[in-house]
Amino acid sequence: MSYLIKDTTREEREQIVKESLGNIEANCDGCMAGLAEMYEDYIDGKKELREINMEFNARYVKGEDMEGRGTSCVM
């Protein structure tokens, strides 16, 4: 099954996110609501899952962590 926007409907994308995150209605610690919001652009067909995950992960990479990794990536 493809998770790409072009291959899914909005309803299917919403279900994919819901199943991936688990019970997003139980916001007992407050973080699940933020995760659900993070994927709204995917559900709305604006960004692919890969883009959202890359943006999220990029926040945790520091300049000194990149030493020796090469700089060929344009992202």
C-alpha distances in whole Angstrom, upper triangle without the diagonal:
4,7,9,12,12,9,10,13,15,15,11,12,15,13,11,14,16,14,14,18,19,22,23,26,28,29,32,32,31,28,25,26,26,23,22,24,22,19,20,20,16,16,19,17,20,18,15,14,15,19,19,19,21,24,24,24,27,29,30,31,35,36,38,35,34,37,36,33,33,33,31,28,29,27
4,6,9,9,6,8,11,13,14,11,10,14,13,11,13,16,15,14,18,20,23,23,26,28,29,32,31,30,27,25,25,25,21,20,22,20,17,18,17,14,14,16,14,16,15,11,11,12,15,16,17,18,21,22,22,24,27,28,29,32,34,36,33,32,35,34,31,31,30,28,25,26,24
4,6,8,7,7,10,11,12,9,7,11,11,8,10,13,13,12,15,17,20,19,22,25,25,28,28,27,24,21,22,21,18,17,18,16,13,14,14,10,11,13,11,13,12,8,8,10,12,13,13,16,18,18,19,22,24,25,26,30,32,34,31,30,33,33,29,30,29,27,24,24,22
4,5,5,6,10,11,13,11,9,12,13,11,12,16,16,15,18,20,23,22,25,27,27,31,30,28,25,23,23,22,19,18,18,17,13,14,13,9,11,12,9,11,9,6,8,9,11,12,14,15,17,18,20,21,24,25,26,29,31,33,31,29,33,32,29,29,28,25,22,22,20
4,5,5,7,8,11,10,8,11,13,11,13,16,17,16,18,21,23,21,24,27,27,30,30,28,25,23,22,21,19,17,17,16,12,12,10,7,8,9,6,8,8,6,9,11,12,13,15,16,17,19,21,22,24,26,27,30,32,35,32,31,34,35,31,31,29,27,24,23,21
4,6,8,10,13,11,11,14,16,14,16,19,20,19,22,24,26,25,27,30,30,34,34,32,29,26,26,25,23,21,21,20,16,16,14,11,12,12,8,11,11,10,12,14,15,16,18,19,20,22,24,25,27,29,30,33,35,37,35,33,37,36,33,32,31,28,25,24,22
4,7,10,12,9,10,13,14,12,15,18,18,18,21,22,25,24,26,29,30,33,33,32,29,26,26,26,23,21,22,21,17,17,16,12,12,13,11,14,13,11,13,15,16,17,19,20,22,23,25,26,29,30,31,35,36,39,36,35,38,38,34,34,32,30,27,26,25
4,7,8,6,6,10,10,10,12,14,15,15,18,20,22,21,23,26,27,30,31,29,27,23,23,23,20,18,19,18,15,14,14,11,10,11,9,13,13,11,12,15,16,17,18,20,22,22,24,26,28,30,31,35,37,39,36,35,39,39,35,35,34,32,28,28,26
4,5,5,6,9,10,11,12,14,15,16,18,20,21,20,22,25,26,30,30,28,26,23,22,23,20,18,18,18,15,14,13,11,9,9,9,12,14,13,14,17,18,18,20,22,23,24,26,28,29,31,33,36,38,41,38,37,41,41,38,38,36,34,31,30,28
4,5,5,6,9,10,11,12,14,15,17,18,19,17,19,22,23,27,27,25,23,20,19,20,18,15,15,16,12,10,11,9,6,6,7,11,12,12,13,17,17,16,19,21,21,22,24,26,27,30,31,35,37,39,37,36,40,41,37,38,36,34,31,30,27
4,5,5,6,9,10,10,12,14,16,16,17,16,17,21,22,25,26,24,23,20,19,20,18,15,16,17,13,12,13,11,8,10,11,14,15,15,15,19,20,18,20,23,24,23,26,28,29,31,33,36,39,41,39,38,42,43,39,40,38,37,33,33,30
4,5,5,6,9,10,10,12,14,15,17,16,18,21,22,26,27,25,23,20,19,20,18,15,17,17,13,13,14,11,8,11,11,15,15,13,13,17,18,17,19,22,23,22,24,27,28,30,32,35,38,40,37,36,40,40,37,38,36,35,31,31,28
4,5,5,6,9,10,10,12,14,16,15,17,20,21,24,24,23,20,17,17,17,15,12,13,13,9,10,10,7,5,8,8,12,11,10,10,13,15,14,15,18,19,19,21,23,24,26,28,31,34,36,33,33,37,37,34,34,33,32,28,28,25
4,5,5,6,9,10,11,12,13,12,13,17,17,21,22,20,18,15,14,15,13,10,11,12,9,9,11,8,5,9,10,13,13,13,12,16,17,15,16,19,20,19,22,24,25,26,29,32,35,37,34,34,38,39,36,36,35,34,30,30,27
4,5,5,6,8,10,10,12,11,13,16,18,21,22,21,19,15,16,17,14,12,14,15,12,12,14,11,9,12,13,16,16,15,13,17,19,17,18,21,22,21,23,26,26,28,30,34,36,38,35,36,39,40,36,38,37,36,32,32,29
4,6,5,6,9,10,12,12,15,17,18,21,22,21,19,15,16,17,13,11,14,14,10,12,13,10,9,13,13,15,14,12,10,14,16,14,15,18,19,18,20,23,24,25,27,31,33,35,32,32,36,36,33,34,33,32,29,29,26
4,5,5,6,8,10,9,12,15,15,18,19,17,15,12,12,13,10,8,10,10,7,9,11,9,8,12,13,14,13,12,9,13,14,12,12,16,17,15,18,21,21,22,25,28,31,33,30,30,34,35,32,33,32,31,28,28,24
4,6,5,6,7,7,9,12,13,16,17,16,14,11,11,13,10,8,11,12,10,11,14,12,10,14,15,17,17,16,13,17,18,16,16,19,20,18,20,23,24,25,27,31,34,36,33,33,37,38,35,36,35,35,31,31,28
4,6,5,8,9,12,13,15,18,19,18,16,13,14,16,13,11,15,15,12,14,17,14,13,17,18,20,18,17,14,17,19,17,16,20,21,19,21,24,25,25,28,31,34,36,33,33,37,37,34,36,36,35,32,32,29
4,6,9,10,13,14,15,18,18,17,15,12,14,14,11,10,13,13,11,13,15,13,13,17,17,19,17,15,11,14,16,14,13,17,18,16,17,21,21,22,24,28,31,32,29,30,33,34,31,32,32,32,28,29,26
4,7,6,10,11,12,14,14,14,11,8,10,11,8,8,11,11,10,13,15,14,13,17,18,19,18,16,13,15,17,14,13,17,18,15,17,20,20,20,23,27,30,31,28,29,33,34,31,33,33,33,29,30,26
4,6,9,9,11,13,14,14,12,9,12,13,11,10,14,15,13,16,18,17,16,19,21,22,21,20,16,19,21,18,17,21,21,19,20,24,24,24,27,30,33,35,32,33,36,37,34,37,36,36,33,33,30
4,5,6,8,11,12,13,12,8,10,13,11,10,14,15,15,16,19,18,17,20,22,24,23,22,19,22,23,20,20,23,23,21,23,26,25,26,29,32,35,37,34,35,39,40,37,39,39,39,36,36,32
4,5,6,10,11,10,9,6,7,10,8,7,10,12,12,13,16,16,14,17,20,21,20,20,17,20,21,18,18,21,21,18,21,24,23,24,27,30,33,35,33,34,37,39,36,38,37,37,34,34,30
4,6,9,11,10,11,8,8,12,11,9,12,15,15,15,19,19,17,19,22,23,23,23,21,24,24,21,21,25,24,22,24,27,26,27,30,33,37,38,36,37,41,42,40,42,41,41,37,37,33
4,6,8,9,10,8,9,12,12,11,14,16,17,18,21,21,20,22,25,26,25,25,23,25,26,23,22,26,25,22,24,27,26,26,30,33,36,38,35,37,40,42,40,42,41,42,38,38,34
4,6,5,7,6,6,9,10,10,12,14,16,17,20,21,19,22,25,25,24,25,22,25,25,21,21,24,23,20,22,25,23,24,28,30,34,35,33,35,38,40,38,40,39,40,36,36,33
4,6,8,8,9,12,13,14,16,18,19,20,24,24,23,26,28,29,28,28,25,27,28,24,23,26,25,22,24,27,25,25,29,31,34,35,33,36,39,41,39,41,41,42,38,39,35
4,6,7,9,10,12,13,15,16,18,20,23,23,23,26,28,28,27,27,24,26,26,22,21,24,23,20,21,24,22,22,25,27,31,32,30,32,36,38,36,38,38,39,36,36,32
4,6,6,7,9,11,12,13,16,17,20,21,21,23,25,25,24,25,22,24,24,20,20,22,21,18,20,22,20,20,24,26,30,31,29,31,35,37,35,37,37,38,34,34,30
4,5,5,6,9,10,11,13,15,18,18,19,21,23,23,21,21,19,20,20,17,16,19,18,14,16,19,17,17,21,23,27,28,26,28,32,34,32,34,33,34,31,31,27
4,5,5,6,9,10,11,13,16,16,16,18,21,21,20,20,17,19,19,16,15,19,18,15,17,20,18,19,23,25,29,30,28,30,33,35,33,35,34,34,31,31,27
4,5,5,6,9,10,11,14,15,15,17,19,19,19,19,17,20,19,16,16,19,18,15,18,21,19,20,24,26,30,32,30,31,34,37,34,36,35,35,32,31,27
4,5,5,6,9,10,13,14,14,16,18,18,17,18,16,18,17,13,14,16,15,12,15,17,15,17,20,23,26,28,26,27,31,33,31,32,31,32,28,28,24
4,5,5,7,9,12,12,13,15,17,16,15,15,12,15,15,11,11,14,13,10,13,16,15,16,19,22,25,27,25,26,30,32,29,31,30,30,26,26,22
4,5,6,7,10,10,10,12,15,15,14,15,12,15,15,12,13,16,15,13,16,19,18,19,22,25,29,31,28,29,33,35,32,33,32,32,28,28,24
4,5,5,8,10,10,11,14,13,13,14,13,16,15,11,13,16,14,12,16,18,17,19,22,25,28,30,28,29,32,34,31,33,31,31,27,26,23
4,6,7,9,10,11,13,12,11,12,10,12,11,8,9,12,10,9,12,14,13,16,18,21,24,27,25,25,29,31,28,29,27,27,24,23,19
4,5,5,6,9,10,10,9,9,8,11,10,7,9,12,11,11,14,16,16,18,20,24,26,29,27,27,30,32,29,30,28,28,24,23,20
4,5,5,6,8,9,9,10,10,13,12,10,12,15,14,14,17,18,18,21,23,26,29,32,30,29,33,35,32,32,30,30,26,25,21
4,5,5,6,5,5,8,9,12,10,8,12,14,12,13,16,17,18,21,22,25,27,30,28,28,32,33,30,30,28,27,23,22,19
4,5,5,6,5,6,6,9,9,8,11,13,13,13,16,18,19,21,23,26,28,31,29,28,32,33,29,30,28,27,23,22,19
4,5,8,8,9,9,13,13,11,14,16,16,16,19,21,22,24,26,29,32,34,32,32,35,36,33,33,32,31,27,26,23
4,6,8,10,11,15,14,13,16,18,17,18,21,22,23,26,27,30,32,35,33,33,36,37,34,34,32,31,27,26,23
4,6,7,10,13,12,12,15,17,16,18,20,21,23,25,27,30,31,34,32,31,35,36,32,32,30,28,25,23,21
4,7,10,12,10,10,14,15,14,16,19,19,20,23,24,27,29,32,30,29,32,33,30,30,27,26,22,20,18
4,7,8,6,7,10,11,11,13,15,16,17,20,21,24,26,29,27,25,29,30,26,26,24,23,19,18,15
4,5,5,7,9,10,11,13,14,16,18,20,21,24,26,28,26,25,28,29,25,25,24,22,18,18,15
4,5,5,6,9,10,11,12,14,16,18,19,22,25,27,24,23,27,28,24,25,24,22,19,19,16
4,6,5,6,9,10,10,12,15,16,17,20,22,24,21,20,24,24,21,21,20,19,15,15,13
4,6,5,6,9,10,10,13,15,16,19,20,23,21,20,23,24,20,21,19,18,14,13,10
4,5,5,6,9,10,11,14,15,18,21,23,21,20,24,25,22,23,21,21,17,16,13
4,5,5,6,8,10,12,13,17,19,21,18,18,22,23,20,21,20,20,16,16,13
4,5,5,6,9,10,11,14,16,18,16,15,19,20,16,17,16,16,12,13,9
4,6,5,7,10,10,13,15,18,16,16,20,21,18,19,17,17,14,13,9
4,6,6,8,10,13,16,18,16,16,20,22,19,21,19,20,17,16,13
4,5,6,7,11,14,15,13,13,17,19,16,18,17,18,15,15,12
4,5,5,8,11,13,11,11,15,17,14,16,14,16,12,13,9
4,6,8,11,13,12,13,16,19,17,18,17,19,16,16,13
4,6,10,11,9,11,14,17,15,17,17,19,17,17,14
4,7,8,6,7,11,13,12,14,14,16,14,15,13
4,5,5,7,9,13,12,14,14,17,15,16,14
4,5,5,7,11,11,12,11,15,14,15,14
4,5,6,9,10,12,13,16,16,18,17
4,6,9,9,11,12,15,15,17,16
4,6,5,8,9,12,12,14,13
4,6,8,9,13,14,16,16
4,6,9,12,13,16,17
4,7,9,10,13,14
4,6,8,11,13
4,6,8,10
4,6,9
4,6
4
